[in-house]
Amino acid sequence: MKNDRVDMQNGPLLGKILLFALPIAASSILQQLFNSADVAIVARFAENKTQAVAAIGSNGNVISFIINLFLGISVGANVIIGNLLGQGNKKNLQDAVHTAITVSLISGTALVFIGFFIAKPILILMSTPEDVLDYAVLYLRIYFSGMPFFMLYNFGSAVLRTKGDTKRPLYSLFFSGIINVVLNLLLVILLHMDVAGVAIATVVSQAVSGLLVLSFLINEKTELKVDLRKLHINHEYLTRMIKIGIPAGLQGIVFNISNITIQSAINGFGSSAMAGSAAELNFEYFSFYVVSAFNQTTVTFTSINFGAEKIDRCKKIFRCCMASSVVITGIMVTFFVLFREFFIGLYTIDPVAIKYGVLRMLAVETFDCLINTYEIGASTLRAMGHSLLPTIETIFGVCVFRVMWIFTVFAHFKKTLPPLEAFGTLMLVYPASWILAGSIVLSTYFIIRRKEFTSIQKKHNQ
């Protein structure tokens, strides 16, 4: 490592991949822990505890639904900047970097208005119960006021990752997370602001993390340096970022449409089921963030080595990322499932909610390792410039399948089974969809890899 830069094109891979991925996973898990502190604090100190927990937890899919399209473009920025680094094309890096940061600020500002106006209609569409609706709308509208900082953090971190710097984004999240917890305690416990206090604390922490990452880029000594006076959009690089990023973003959007459909079904079981599901969802986030970290590692390492046409190294990157993610998520999931009642009890004291949360953990979290199959396969394809096909396959294998399950299998058993058993039938849609999507995407990955690498090999032999 020189000047915080990781040599991704030479030398042993596993150690570099772990050193790259684990800070990303730690960043996301740390952020989720601070978000979980939001839930834990309102669960114990809010005036209407169950409704407040349900309001915060049920908003997760809505937030993801709205922001995923723009986050997809940050994936495109990662790939484009990585390709340029792999090609040694320093001349055009500045255009790509400044385009990415400009897009983050524009998209974040747009999301402030989108979030404000769409909050209530989409929550009503999701069948959010009347006793939760006002809390959820208030939380969502305040939360989205911090979107410019949220997008700045994500795009800025994507730029830093292309040189192997995953530690400074972690440091910024750690610092901002402490601020989040302190403000939660102040606003919720002392000032009794409940859901509004949690949302305000989140916005302030997002501002801190986003501005810290921007300061890192402004003071950067490499070609990734940002000069605020040079912020602009290069249409060529924006087009390429969109071409790669929009399919990834659309995949996230359709994912969340299916998850919103599932959340609507969960809402039908009442506020205790919503609270229990929201409590357990924290642990699904923890394990998914490990997968996401290796996704981002796959994209960065593969885009640089694919740009340099190092095909054998691209194969090794896929194997290392897949194996590492499966092992680490497997260990994490086992730990959560073995002590499931204790962990769910950290986020809710409602005994009925705990039953729903434990049931979800057994049905969903147990099989979380399966997510790696389609996530890492799709990320590798995107790093090679193939973004649309894995998106279509994942949408069918996960999203369409889930909606079909809800309106057929779940609809049938909901009429005949007691509430808890019917809820379990709903949760089984997750592992079933992961098996289907993983089989399709992995098959496509090996077919396209053979085609792309054969073409590069022929070029080298000429």
N, C-alpha and C positions, 0 to 999 in steps of 0.2 A: 504494500500500500504506500502510495506517495501522494502527498497533499490530499489525504483522505480519499484517494481514488483507488478502486479495486481493479486489478488487471483481470478482466473476465475472459480474455482470449487466450491466456497461457497459464500453465501450471495446474496443480490438482484442483478439482472442482468442489468436492463435498464440503471441505472446511469453509471455502469462500461462500458457498451457497447458504450454509447455516449461519455464518456471520452476517450475511446480507438479509436473510429471511427472518431470523429470530428477533431483531430489533423492530421489524415491521409488525410481526405478530404481537410483540410486547406493546408496541404503540397502540394497536387496535384493542388489545385486551385491556390495557390501562385505561383507554378511553371508555370502554364498556364498563369497567369497574367503577369509574367515576359516574357514568350514567346509571349504573346499578345503585350507586349511593343515592342518586335522586329518588329511585323507587323505594329503597330501604328507609330513607328519611320520611317521605310522605306516608309510607305504610305505618309508621309509628307516631308521627307527630301531626299529620294533617287532620282537619276536623272530620272530613268524610273519607276515611282511609281507603276502603275498598274501591270507591268510585275514583279517587285520585290515582291509585295504582293502575286501575283499568284504563284511565284516560291517557296516562303516559305510555303504558305498554301497547295499547291498541294503535297508537300513532306511528309505531315503527315502520309498518308496511306503507303507510301513507307517505311518510317522509321519503322512504326509499323510492317509491313510485314516482314522486315528483322530481327528485334530483338525479336519478340514474342516467338519464339521457346525457346530462352534462358531465357526469363522472365518467361516462364512456369515452367522451372526447379526451379526457385526461389520459386514458389508456392509449388512445391514438397518439397523443403527444409523447408519451413514454416510448412507443415504438419508433416514431419518426426520429426523435433525438438519439435513441439508441442506434438506429441504422446509420445515422450520420457519424456518430462516434466510431462505429465499427468500420466504416469506410474511410475514416480519417479525414472527413470533410469538415474541418474546423471553420472554414469560410462561411458556411451557411448556418452554423449552429446558432449564432446570435439571432438570426431571423426566426428560427424555430422556437427558441427559448422565449423571446419577447412576444411572439404570437401566442404561445401557451399562457403566459401570465395575463396578457390582455383579455383573452377569451375567458379566463377565470373570473376577472373582475366584471366583465359584461354579463356573463351567465349568472353570477351571484346576485347582481342587482336585479336581473329579470326574475329570479326566483323569489325575491322579497315580495313582489307584487303577485306572482302566481300563487304563492303559498297563502297570502292573505285572502284572496278572492275564492280560492278553491277549497279552503279548509272546511267550511260548514257543509257545502253540497256533497263533498265526497264522504264525509263522516256520516251524513244522513243516508247516503247511498249504501254505506256499509252496515246499515241497521244498528248503528250505535245506540244503546239504550238511552232513554230520556234522562236518567239520573247520572249519566256519564257525559252526555253530549256537550254541555256548556264548558265543562272542565277541559275536554279534549280540544274544542275549538280554540279556547283561550291559549292553551299550551302550544298548539300548532302555529298560531299566528305570531306569537312572540318568538318561537323557535326560528321561524323563517326570516326574521329580521336580521339574523346573524349569518345568512347565506353568503354574502360577499367574502367574509372571512373564512368560512368553511371551504368554499371553492378555492380561495387563494392558498389555503393550507394544502389541499389535495393536489392541485396543479403544481404548486411549488415543490412539494415532496416528490412528485413524479419526476421533475427536473433533477432534483438532487440524487434520486435513485440511479439515474443513468450513469453517474460516476461512482456508484457504490456507497453513497452516503445515506445510510438509513438510521444513523445514530442521532443526528441533530434534530430530525423530526420527532424522534422519541423523547429527547430532552424537552422540546417545546411542549409536547403533550403532557409530560409529567408536571411541568411547572403550571401549565394552564389548568390541569386537572385538580391540583391542590387548591387553586383559586376557586374552582367550581365547587369543591366540597365545602370550603370555608363559607362561601356565599350561600350555599344551600342551608347550612346550619344557621346562618344569620337571618336569611330571608324567611325560611320556613318555621324554624323553632322560635326565634325571638320576635320576628315581625308578623308571623302567622299569615304569610302570603300563599302558602300551599302550592298549588300547581303553577301559579304565576311566578312565584319565587324560584322554583326549580328551572323554569324556562329562562328567566332573566339570568340566572347563574350560568346556564349553558351558553347563552349568547355571549356573555362577557368572556368566558373561557375560550370560545371559538375565536373571538377577536384577538386574544393574547396569542394563541397558537398560530393563527394566520399571519399576524404581524411579525412574529419571531422568525417564521420560515422566510418571509419576504426579506427581513433584515439579513438572514444568512446569504440569500442570493445577491443582495445589493453589495455585500462585502466579500463575495466570492472572488477568488484570485485566478480562476480558470476561465475558459471560453463560455462557461455557463453563467457568468456574471450578468445581473440584471441592472440596467440603467433606466430609471423611471422616465427619463426624458426621451428614451428611445422606444417606449411602448407603442406598438403598432401591430397590424395584422398583415402578414404575408399570405396572400390568397392561395398560393400554391401549397404552402404547408398547412394552412387551414383546411383546404380541400382534402389533403391526404389524411389529416387528423380525423376529419369527419368521416371519411371513407372507412377508416379502421374503427373509429370510436363509436359512430352511430349504431352499427349493428350490436356492439357490446352494450351500449346504453339501452337499445330497444329490448335486448334480451332481459336486462334488469327490469325494465318497465313491465314487460309481459309477465316476468316472474312475479312481480308484485301485484299485477292484476289477479293472477291465480292465488297468491297469498292473501290478497284482500278478500277474494271470494271465500277462502278458507276462514279468514278472520270474521267475515260476516256470518258464517256457519257457527263459529265459536260464540259470537255475540248472542246467537239464538239460545244458548244455554244459560245466559244470565251473567251478572257482574262477577260472581264467584269464579265461574269458569274462565272469564276474561282475565281476572286477576291471577289465577293459577297458571294460565297459559303464558301471561306476560312475565310472571316470575321465572318459569322454566326457560323461557325464550332467552334469558340472559346467558344460560349455559350453552345453548345452541350457538349463540353469537361467539362465545369464547372459542369453541372448537372450530367454527367456520372461519374465524379470523386467522387461525393457523393455516387453513387451506388458502385463504385469500393472500396471506403473506407469501406462500410458495407460488401462487398464481403470479403475483407481481414479480417475484424472483425469476420465474420462468420467462415472463415477457421481456424483462430487462436483459437477462443473460442470453436468451435466444435471439432477440432482435439484434444485439451487437455481434454475436457470432454468425448469425445468418447474413448480416450485412457484410461481414468479412469472408463469407462463403466457407466457413469451417464446419462442414456437415457432421463429421464424427463427434465433434464437441457438442453440437446441437443435440445429438442422440443421447449423449451422456448427461446433458442438462435435464432432459426429459426424465430419464431414469432416476437421477439423483433427487430431483424435486418431488417426483411421485412417491418414491420410497420414503423419503424423509417426512413428507406430509402425512402419509398413511400411518407411520409409526408414532409420530408425535400426537396426532389427533386420536389415535387408538388408545394411547396411555391416558390422555386427558379425559376421554369419554368414559373409560373404565372407572376412573376415580369418581367422576360425577355420579354415575349410575349406582355404584356401590354405596354411596352415602347420600342418596337422592332425597330422602326426607329431611335430612339436616340442611342440605343446600336450598331446597325449596322454601324451608322455614325461615331462611334468612330474609326473604323478600315479602312474605305475607304471613300473618298470624291467623288468618281465617282457615279453620280446619277443612271446610269444603273446598276452598281454593287450593289447599295443599294436596288434596286427593286428585284434583284435576291436573295439577302441575306434575305430580309423581307419575300419573298415567301417561302424560305427554312425554316425559323423559324416557320412560321405558319403551314407548312406541317409536320415538323419533331419534333421540340422542344416541341410543344404542347403535344405530346404523349410520352415524354421521360420516364414518370413513368413506362411505360410498360416494360422497360428494366429489372426492378427488378425481374420480374417473372422468367425469365430463368437464369439470372445471379446469384441471391442468391440461387435459387434451385440447380444450378450446383455446386456452391461453397460448399454448404453443403454436397452434394454427394462426392465431392473430399476429403473433410475433413474426410469422413467416409471410404475413400479408393476406391471409385468408380469414376474413372476419365474418362474412355474411353466412357462409354455409354452416359453421358450428352454431351460429345464432339460430338459424332456422331449425336445425336438428334439436337444439336444446329447448326451444320454444315448444316444439311438438312433444318431445320426450318428457318434459317436465310440466309445462304450463297447460297445454291442451289436455294432457292426460289427467292432470289434477282436477280441472274443471269437469271433465267427463266423469271422474270418480265421484265428485260431490253430488252431481245430478243423477247418478245411477246407483252405485254401491252404497254410498252414505245415505242418500235419500230413502233407499229401501230399508236399511237397518235402523234408521232413526225412528221409523214408524213402529218397529217391532221390539226394540231393545230398550232397557232402562237408560237414563241419561248418561251415566258414566261409561257403560259399554258402547253406546252409540258414539260418544266422544272418542273412544279408542278406535273405532272403525274409521272415523274421520282422520285421525292422526296417522293411520297406516298408509295414507296416500303419499306421504313423504318418502319412505324407503322404496315403495313400489316405483315411484317416478324416477328416483335416482338410479335404480337398476336399469330401467329402460333407456334413459338418456345416456348413461355411461357406456352402454353397449354400442349405441349408435355413434357417438362422438369418437370413441377410441378407434372404431373400425375406420371411420373417415380419416382420422389422424394418420394411421399407418398407410393408407392408400395415397394420400396427398404427399406424405413425407417421401415415399418411394419415388413418386413422380418428380418432385422438386429436387431431391438430392441426386437422382439419376441425371437430371438436366445439368446440374452444377458439375457433376463428375465428368460428363462428356465435354463440358466447356474447358475444364482443367486439362483434359487429355489431348485437346486439339493443339 
